[in-house]
Each structure stands twice: as C-alpha cells, then as structure tokens.
C-alpha cells in the first residue's frame, strides 16, 4: 500500500515538473520574440514620460517629507 502511494506521488511530481518546464520554455520563446521587435516612437515617448513622472514624484515626496520634519 505504501509503495502504491509512493509511486503515485513520484508520477505526480514527474508530471508537474514536466509541465512547468514546458511552460517556462514557451514563455522564454515569447520573451525572445518580444525582444526582437523594434520599439515604436509612442512606446519610447511613454517610457520617457513615465520616467519624468517618477522623477517629479520623487522630488515632491522628498521636499514634502523635509518640510514636515522641520
């Protein structure tokens, strides 16, 4: 009885690990395809705008915190 449970556990683990490795390899291929694509000007502008917003947020947060502690 114990051997049957051990065999079932091993088969289940083997199935799970084989499925996860297949998913990871498919995801890696998708990432490779995305990396080969060129960035559109809109995507570049969005990234620049998001960086500006982040910088503004950081500056505002630092100045607000400095004024609170005075």
C-alpha positions in Angstrom: 0.0 0.0 0.0 2.8 2.4 0.9 4.6 1.6 -2.4 1.5 2.5 -4.4 1.3 5.9 -2.7 5.0 6.5 -3.3 4.6 5.5 -6.9 1.6 7.8 -7.3 3.5 10.7 -5.7 6.5 10.2 -7.9 4.4 10.1 -11.1 2.5 13.2 -10.0 5.7 15.1 -9.3 7.2 14.0 -12.6 4.1 15.2 -14.4 4.1 18.5 -12.6 7.8 19.2 -13.3 7.4 18.2 -17.0 4.5 20.6 -17.4 6.3 23.5 -15.7 9.4 23.1 -17.8 7.3 23.2 -21.0 5.6 26.4 -19.8 8.9 28.0 -19.0 10.3 27.2 -22.4 7.2 28.6 -24.2 7.4 31.8 -22.1 11.1 32.1 -22.9 10.4 31.9 -26.6 7.7 34.6 -26.3 10.1 36.9 -24.5 12.7 36.3 -27.2 10.2 37.3 -29.9 9.3 40.5 -28.0 12.9 41.5 -27.6 13.5 41.3 -31.3 10.6 43.7 -32.1 11.5 47.4 -32.5 10.1 49.9 -30.1 7.6 52.3 -31.7 8.1 56.1 -31.1 4.9 56.1 -29.0 6.4 53.4 -26.7 9.6 55.4 -26.3 7.7 58.6 -25.6 5.6 56.7 -23.0 8.7 55.5 -21.3 10.3 59.0 -21.2 7.0 60.4 -19.8 6.8 57.8 -17.1 10.4 58.5 -16.1 9.6 62.2 -15.8 6.6 61.5 -13.7 8.6 59.2 -11.4 11.3 61.9 -11.0 8.7 64.5 -10.3 7.0 62.2 -7.7 10.4 61.5 -6.0 11.3 65.2 -5.8 7.9 66.2 -4.5 8.0 63.4 -1.9 11.4 64.3 -0.7 10.5 68.0 -0.4 7.2 67.2 1.4 9.0 65.0 3.9 11.7 67.6 4.5 9.1 70.2 5.3 7.2 68.0 7.7 10.3 67.3 9.8 11.2 71.0 10.2 
